[in-house]
């Protein structure tokens, strides 16, 4: 008699459950390590390398302006680095439209020094340097338009150089990171998974004392 699809599905599920119960309880750990290693290896081998280049500008107080004001303006100009006005001015030299340029630019400022760092990221190492230099130039030009009113101007501190090596993980590093992440995940699975049926703990429970007797009888029972 031919089994129905529903019966076949139940048979397959039952066989899978039987196979899983026969595996050692620590089987998720090597499986997760293997999956993580394969994922890290694939990412390191297939992902396009990314390059980063960074240029710096410094805020300088002019005339009788309080030098401490340069620190505040550096913070403000750093936030304007990724604005539409700045990126629109820089897109010609960077060679990318504003929408794509925004995702390839990062800026950082320091709370202790009036310095602005602009980092360009690209799959082309020369383009990464071009992006960083174009954006920092745009910020410097924008600050120059209002320097007479603010008393603070930006000057270029360093020019972004073409990077020699990518910042994306290499194949060995990606594989190691994937294996470590898989091992961590497998360990967490072992910690949170329910214990198998059949585990027991024995506890001593005092039994009934015979009348007139001097010694109590102990019994052991299994606690599931």
C-alpha positions as a printed NumPy array, in Angstrom:
array([[ 0.   ,  0.   ,  0.   ],
       [ 1.371,  3.378, -1.032],
       [ 1.825,  5.884,  1.775],
       [ 0.266,  9.3  ,  1.459],
       [ 2.49 , 12.428,  1.346],
       [ 1.438, 13.277,  4.901],
       [ 2.477,  9.85 ,  6.145],
       [ 5.78 , 10.084,  4.303],
       [ 6.444, 13.446,  5.923],
       [ 5.794, 12.013,  9.38 ],
       [ 8.147,  9.117,  8.627],
       [10.921, 11.507,  7.562],
       [10.43 , 13.691, 10.636],
       [10.492, 10.647, 12.91 ],
       [13.7  ,  9.377, 11.332],
       [15.342, 12.789, 11.707],
       [14.391, 12.924, 15.362],
       [15.787,  9.442, 15.899],
       [19.049, 10.396, 14.171],
       [19.396, 13.561, 16.254],
       [18.867, 11.694, 19.511],
       [21.733,  9.368, 18.617],
       [24.168, 12.212, 18.082],
       [26.393, 13.337, 20.98 ],
       [25.   , 16.25 , 22.945],
       [27.88 , 18.533, 21.837],
       [27.196, 18.168, 18.097],
       [26.037, 21.838, 17.611],
       [29.545, 23.104, 18.462],
       [31.489, 21.566, 15.533],
       [28.6  , 22.234, 13.173],
       [28.54 , 25.948, 14.067],
       [32.331, 26.174, 13.808],
       [32.199, 24.575, 10.355],
       [29.454, 26.945,  9.172],
       [31.286, 29.982, 10.559],
       [34.556, 28.925,  8.948],
       [32.878, 28.446,  5.574],
       [31.131, 31.824,  5.853],
       [34.327, 33.658,  6.782],
       [36.26 , 31.949,  3.999],
       [33.585, 32.827,  1.44 ],
       [33.457, 36.455,  2.547],
       [37.235, 36.867,  2.458],
       [37.5  , 35.239, -0.963],
       [34.5  , 36.798, -2.709],
       [34.087, 40.256, -1.148],
       [35.718, 43.12 , -3.052],
       [38.645, 44.729, -1.167],
       [37.955, 48.127,  0.357],
       [40.543, 50.904,  0.624],
       [40.566, 53.895,  2.955],
       [42.421, 57.204,  2.726],
       [42.255, 60.037,  5.255],
       [42.967, 63.742,  4.954],
       [43.042, 66.25 ,  7.823],
       [42.127, 69.891,  8.27 ],
       [42.662, 72.167, 11.267],
       [40.57 , 75.067, 12.513],
       [42.645, 78.157, 13.267],
       [41.494, 81.293, 15.099],
       [42.312, 84.58 , 13.355],
       [42.973, 88.054, 14.733],
       [41.533, 88.657, 18.174],
       [39.299, 85.59 , 18.138],
       [39.566, 83.427, 21.229],
       [41.636, 80.34 , 20.341],
       [39.116, 78.127, 22.16 ],
       [36.52 , 79.064, 19.533],
       [38.478, 77.065, 16.96 ],
       [37.61 , 73.861, 18.798],
       [33.882, 74.561, 18.63 ],
       [33.977, 75.471, 14.944],
       [35.96 , 72.326, 14.182],
       [33.117, 70.279, 15.663],
       [30.585, 72.199, 13.567],
       [32.508, 71.883, 10.317],
       [33.022, 68.197, 10.995],
       [29.249, 67.695, 11.108],
       [28.88 , 69.627,  7.847],
       [31.308, 67.358,  6.027],
       [28.586, 64.982,  4.84 ],
       [25.976, 67.676,  4.159],
       [24.45 , 68.051,  0.702],
       [26.124, 71.433,  0.157],
       [29.603, 70.067,  0.856],
       [29.15 , 66.881, -1.133],
       [27.629, 68.754, -4.074],
       [30.741, 70.897, -4.254],
       [33.03 , 67.868, -3.947],
       [31.302, 65.484, -6.339],
       [33.116, 66.811, -9.412],
       [36.588, 66.233, -8.02 ],
       [35.564, 62.986, -6.325],
       [34.075, 61.592, -9.513],
       [30.907, 60.291, -7.845],
       [27.345, 61.614, -7.498],
       [26.186, 62.923, -4.128],
       [24.119, 59.85 , -3.295],
       [27.047, 57.456, -3.716],
       [29.571, 59.882, -2.294],
       [27.69 , 60.122,  1.005],
       [28.116, 56.387,  1.644],
       [31.866, 56.594,  0.936],
       [32.731, 59.462,  3.285],
       [33.209, 59.521,  7.046],
       [34.345, 62.385,  9.252],
       [35.735, 62.461, 12.775],
       [36.535, 65.274, 15.173],
       [38.393, 65.335, 18.46 ],
       [37.053, 66.887, 21.675],
       [40.59 , 67.929, 22.582],
       [41.965, 69.418, 19.348],
       [40.486, 71.517, 16.511],
       [41.173, 68.789, 13.956],
       [38.865, 67.29 , 11.328],
       [39.589, 63.919,  9.735],
       [37.824, 62.995,  6.483],
       [38.099, 59.395,  5.323],
       [37.223, 58.232,  1.83 ],
       [36.363, 54.59 ,  1.133],
       [36.329, 52.864, -2.233],
       [37.157, 49.63 , -4.023],
       [39.686, 51.672, -6.02 ],
       [42.597, 52.849, -3.856],
       [43.175, 55.941, -5.99 ],
       [39.491, 56.865, -5.813],
       [39.586, 56.577, -2.012],
       [42.287, 59.255, -1.841],
       [40.464, 61.437, -4.38 ],
       [37.267, 61.306, -2.316],
       [38.99 , 62.287,  0.922],
       [40.877, 65.185, -0.692],
       [37.832, 66.459, -2.603],
       [35.62 , 66.544,  0.493],
       [38.226, 68.191,  2.718],
       [38.803, 70.831,  0.059],
       [35.059, 71.492, -0.109],
       [34.88 , 71.973,  3.663],
       [37.864, 74.342,  3.61 ],
       [36.336, 76.428,  0.834],
       [33.003, 76.616,  2.662],
       [34.679, 77.783,  5.855],
       [36.566, 80.452,  3.946],
       [33.304, 82.084,  2.824],
       [32.373, 82.904,  6.42 ],
       [35.807, 83.206,  8.026],
       [35.543, 86.999,  8.297],
       [32.362, 86.641, 10.324],
       [33.42 , 83.694, 12.474],
       [37.059, 84.644, 12.958],
       [38.005, 80.998, 12.324],
       [39.236, 79.382,  9.132],
       [40.183, 75.867,  8.132],
       [43.581, 75.007,  6.72 ],
       [44.664, 71.695,  5.219],
       [46.848, 69.797,  7.651],
       [47.714, 66.675,  5.627],
       [46.912, 65.415,  2.151],
       [45.314, 61.975,  1.728],
       [47.778, 59.519,  0.244],
       [46.908, 56.531, -1.914],
       [46.661, 53.494,  0.395],
       [48.843, 50.479, -0.283],
       [46.727, 47.814,  1.422],
       [42.987, 47.238,  1.725],
       [41.269, 47.508,  5.085],
       [38.806, 44.692,  4.387],
       [39.581, 41.338,  6.052],
       [41.936, 38.991,  4.203],
       [41.037, 35.364,  3.56 ],
       [42.934, 33.978,  6.613],
       [41.565, 36.693,  8.896],
       [38.011, 36.288,  7.613],
       [38.235, 32.519,  8.078],
       [39.546, 32.889, 11.632],
       [36.862, 35.403, 12.556],
       [34.143, 33.189, 11.083],
       [35.41 , 30.136, 12.973],
       [35.555, 32.086, 16.236],
       [32.038, 33.426, 15.743],
       [30.764, 29.939, 14.932],
       [32.417, 28.518, 18.045],
       [30.852, 31.223, 20.198],
       [27.431, 30.575, 18.709],
       [27.815, 26.817, 19.183],
       [28.768, 27.321, 22.822],
       [25.692, 29.459, 23.397],
       [23.512, 26.784, 21.803],
       [24.923, 24.182, 24.199],
       [24.169, 26.437, 27.152],
       [20.553, 27.191, 26.288],
       [19.436, 23.876, 24.766],
       [17.267, 21.681, 27.035],
       [18.833, 18.639, 28.623],
       [17.943, 15.231, 27.336],
       [15.341, 13.134, 29.086],
       [16.759, 10.607, 31.511],
       [18.985, 12.93 , 33.508],
       [18.295, 12.492, 37.214],
       [19.456, 13.668, 40.592],
       [19.299, 11.476, 43.659],
       [18.122, 12.935, 46.927],
       [17.926, 11.44 , 50.378],
       [14.487, 11.369, 51.932],
       [14.002, 10.21 , 55.519],
       [11.89 ,  7.075, 55.703],
       [ 9.45 ,  5.978, 58.402],
       [10.918,  5.235, 61.829],
       [ 9.927,  2.005, 63.466],
       [ 8.137,  2.464, 66.777],
       [10.546,  2.024, 69.636],
       [13.502,  1.847, 67.232],
       [16.679,  3.896, 67.625],
       [17.858,  4.044, 63.956],
       [15.982,  5.78 , 61.052],
       [15.866,  4.063, 57.69 ],
       [16.768,  6.131, 54.595],
       [15.368,  5.656, 51.161],
       [16.58 ,  7.071, 47.88 ],
       [14.307,  8.181, 45.13 ],
       [15.028,  9.582, 41.717],
       [13.926, 13.102, 40.993],
       [13.227, 13.667, 37.314]])
